[in-house]
């Protein structure tokens, strides 16, 4: 599979290392899903299929935002 997201800017290594493993796995999985959505949308042109894929990816977004928070101590 072509990895479209690899062209994005990655956070600095110190930030990546501070991220929990499950967070990183979920993020990587989400990026793969968005890549597949883009490729399928381009090749299939089926809006219903794309919307189903988008709904599935968005569930990962919601799960991640519900589970992980950055807390700034003052």
N, C-alpha and C positions, 0 to 999 in steps of 0.2 A: 504494500500500500504506500502510496505517495504520502509523505508527511508534510503537510502544508504548514503546520504550526511551528516547525523548527526555525522558521525565519523570524519568529517573534523574539523579543528581548527577554532573556532569562534573568531572574533575580540574581544578585551576587551570591557566590558560593556560601558565605556565612549565613545568609538567609535560607538558602536551600537546605543546608545542613541542620538548621533549627526546626525545619518542618517535620512533623511526625511522618513515619513511613506510610501509614494508611492515607494520610492527606496527599502525599506525593503520588501514591498509586491511583487514588481517585482522580486527581488532576490529570495524570497521564492518560488514564482511561477516557476521561471526558474529551481531551484533545483528539484522541484517536476517533472517538465517536463523531466529533464535529468534522474531522477530515472525511470520514465515510459519508456523512450527510452531504457534504459539499460535492464529493465525487458522484454520489448517487443522483443528486439533484441535477448535476450537469449531464450525466449520461441517460437518466431515465425521464426527467422532466415530469415526474409524477408528484404533484403537490400533496396529495394525501399521504403518500409514502414519506415525503420529507417532513410533513407535520407530525407524523407518528414518531419518526426518528428524533425530531426536535423535542417532543414531549418526553421521550425517554432520557435524553441528555439533560433536559432541565430538571428532571428528578434527581440527578446526580448533583446538580448545582444547589438545589434546595437542601439535600442531605448534607452536603459539605458545609454550607453556610449555617446550618443548624448545629453541626457538630464542632466546628472550629471557629475560634474567635481570637483576635489579637487583643490582649489586654495591656494597656500602657499604664505602668505604675508611675505615680507622681510623688 
